[in-house]
Amino acid sequence: MDYWQQPWLWIVAGVVLAVAEMLIPGFIFLGFAIGAVLVGALIWIGLLGHSIPVTLVVFAVLSILAWLILRRVMGVRPGQTKHWDRDINEN
């Protein structure tokens, strides 16, 4: 069994990415973390893990979906955008 077929490896990678998201906030790593944990769960229950290209494609799709859902739920709210009336360089 190859290392990329180990479900615990994907879950640990997801946790490491989640910790990186806490250290560097901005929704950069959180989608990848959720995607990695979901891939680990899919490998654990036996639905995935026989082919690395398929596993990586599923990881990419799940990460993008997780990021889009997070962006929809916790993204920019209406009225949150700052509108500037004057430039700081104007006298």
C-alpha positions in Angstrom: 0.0 0.0 0.0 1.4 3.4 -1.0 1.6 6.3 1.4 -1.0 8.3 -0.5 -3.5 5.5 0.2 -3.2 5.9 3.9 -6.3 7.7 5.2 -4.6 8.9 8.4 -2.0 10.7 6.2 -4.8 12.7 4.4 -6.5 13.5 7.8 -3.2 14.7 9.3 -2.5 16.8 6.3 -5.9 18.4 6.7 -5.2 19.1 10.4 -1.9 20.7 9.5 -3.6 22.8 6.8 -6.2 23.9 9.3 -3.5 24.9 11.8 -1.8 26.9 9.0 -5.2 28.6 8.4 -5.3 29.7 12.0 -1.8 31.1 11.8 -2.3 32.7 8.4 -6.0 33.6 8.2 -7.8 34.5 5.0 -9.6 31.3 3.8 -6.5 30.2 1.9 -5.8 26.8 3.5 -9.3 26.0 5.0 -10.7 24.7 1.8 -7.7 22.5 1.2 -7.9 21.2 4.8 -11.6 20.3 4.4 -10.8 18.6 1.1 -7.9 16.6 2.6 -10.0 15.4 5.6 -12.9 14.4 3.3 -10.5 12.5 1.0 -9.1 10.7 4.1 -12.6 9.8 5.1 -13.4 8.5 1.6 -10.3 6.4 1.6 -11.1 5.1 5.1 -14.5 3.8 4.1 -13.1 2.3 0.9 -14.6 4.5 -1.8 -11.3 6.0 -2.9 -7.6 5.4 -3.0 -6.9 3.0 -5.8 -5.5 5.5 -8.2 -3.5 8.6 -7.3 -4.8 10.7 -10.3 -8.4 10.0 -9.3 -7.6 10.7 -5.7 -6.0 14.1 -6.5 -8.9 15.1 -8.8 -11.3 14.2 -6.0 -9.2 16.2 -3.6 -9.2 19.2 -5.9 -12.9 19.1 -6.5 -13.7 18.7 -2.8 -11.4 21.5 -1.9 -12.9 23.9 -4.5 -16.4 23.0 -3.3 -15.5 23.5 0.3 -13.9 26.9 -0.5 -17.0 28.0 -2.5 -19.3 26.9 0.3 -17.2 28.7 2.9 -17.0 31.8 0.8 -20.8 31.7 0.4 -21.4 31.2 4.1 -18.7 33.4 5.6 -17.7 35.6 2.7 -18.1 39.2 2.1 -21.5 40.4 3.4 -23.6 43.1 1.7 -22.6 46.5 3.0 -19.3 45.2 4.3 -17.3 46.9 1.5 -15.6 50.1 2.4 -16.2 53.0 0.1 -13.6 55.8 0.2 -14.7 59.4 -0.2 -11.3 60.9 -0.5 -7.8 59.9 -1.1 -5.2 60.0 1.7 -2.8 61.9 -0.6 -5.3 64.7 -1.2 -4.6 67.9 0.7 
